[in-house]
C-alpha cells in the first residue's frame, strides 16, 4: 500500500531510558508480539507519561499497564516493566483512570523505582500498538539509543 500521502503519526516516549528491540524482551508475550507490535524502553526515572493524545480505554486494576486510544482508533499499550502485575499495584500510583482524555506528555503513573528494584522487577517496559494491523509503515530507528520521556519520538506510523 502506498502511504506517501498519508500523515505520519508519532508515539512519544512515555519513559526516559534506552530503547530495546521488542524481539529482545525476555517475555514471549511481548517478544513474539502476542499483545501488539512496537518497542520497549529500559525505563529510568519514576514517571510514566501519555505517549499520544487520546482517551484512556484500558487501565489495569494492578496499575501496571494502560492503553490510550487515539481519535483515529489506534490503541497504544504502555506496560510498566515485566511481571509488575504480581505487585498488585504496590509501588505504583495511578494519576488517571479509564475514560480520561489525555494529551501527549500527561503524567499517567508514578512509581517507586527503588521499591520495584527491591522486588527484582525488570524495568524493560513495552510500548505497543495493540491493533497494529490498522497502521502502515510502523518503525523506530532508535534501538540502543536513550530517549527522554515526553520529548523524543519512539515510534512512527501512518494510518
N, C-alpha and C positions, 0 to 999 in steps of 0.2 A: 504494500500500500504506500502511495506517495504521501509523505507527511510534510512536504516542503512548505505548504501554505497553512499548515496547522500551527496554532500558537504553542510555544514551548512553556510548560508549567514547571515550577521549581518546588522542590521539597527542601526546606531549610533544616539545618542540624538542630535536633531537639536536645542534644547533649554536646558538650565540648568533649573532645577526645580524638582518638586515632581511628580512622576508617579501616574496617576489616571486611574482606570479601565474604559474602554470605556463605559461600561453599566451605569456608574455613571455620565457621561457628561450630563449636563442639556439642551440638544438639541437632539430631537429624530432622526434627520438626522444622527447624529453620534452614539448615544447610541443604536439605532436599526440597525446599520451597513448598512445604505442605501447607503453610499458612499464608504464603504470599512471596513476592519477589522484591528485592531491594538490596540493602546493605546493612552492616552492623557497625556500631561505634563502641570502642572500648572507652566507656564513659569515665570522665573525670568530673569534679565538681559535685554539687549537691542538688541540682535543679533540673527538671525536665520541662522543655518548652513546647508549645504547639509548633509543628513543622509546616503548617499551612493554615489558611483561613478555612473555616467550616464549622460544622456542628459536631459536638462530641456525641457519637452514636453508640458507643460501647465503652463502659468503664467497669472493669472487673472489681468486684467487692474487695478483693485482696489488694487492690491498688497497684498491682504490678504491671498493668498494661491498660492502654486505652486506644480507641480508634476515633479519628476525625474523618467525617465525610465532607468532601468539597461540594460546592454548588453544582459541579458537573457530575457528581455521583462517584467520584473516585474515593475509595476508603483507604486511609493511611493508618496502619497499626504501629504503635510505639510500645515496645516491650522493655521494661527496665531490667537489665541483667538477665541471667539464666537461673532458673529454679527459684526465683523470688516468690513464686506462688506459695511455696512452703512456709514463708514467713507470715502468711495470713494477714498482711497489711502492716505488720510490726516494722517500725523504722521508716515507714513511708507515709507522707501526709498528702492527701488529695486537696487541691485548691479549687477544683471544679467538679461537676457531676454530669451525668448523661443528660443531654438536651441543651447544654450550654453552647452558645455560639461564641467562638473564639477567633482571634486574629493571630496570624503568624507571630511567634515570639512571646505569646502569653504564657506565663508560668502555669503549668498544669499539675506538676508533682514536685514535692521536695522530699529528699531522702537523706537519712543519716548514714553517710558514707562509711564512717568508722564502724557503725553497728553492722552494716551489710558485710564489710570486710571481716569482722569478727565471726560472722556466721558463715564465712567462706563462700559468699555469693560471687560468682563470676560476673563482672560488670560489662561483659560484651552484651550490647543492647541492640537488638534488631529494630530496624525502621523499614517497614514493608508496605508495598501496595498490595492489599488483600485481593482486590478484583483486577489483577494486572492484565487480564485478558481484554479489559476495556481501554487500555492505553497502548500507545505505539512508541517505538524508539526510546524506551526507558534506558537510561545509562547513568553511570557515575565513573569519572576518571580519577577518582581521588583515593583509591585503595592505598593504604600505607601513609597517607598524609594526615596531619592534625587539623581539626576544624573547630570553630568557635560556635557554640550554641547561639541561635538567634541571628547569626550573620552569614554563615557560609552555606552555599547550596550543596547538598549531598546527593541529590537525585534530580534528574530532569526527565520529562516525558511529554508526549503530545497526545491529545485526545482524538 
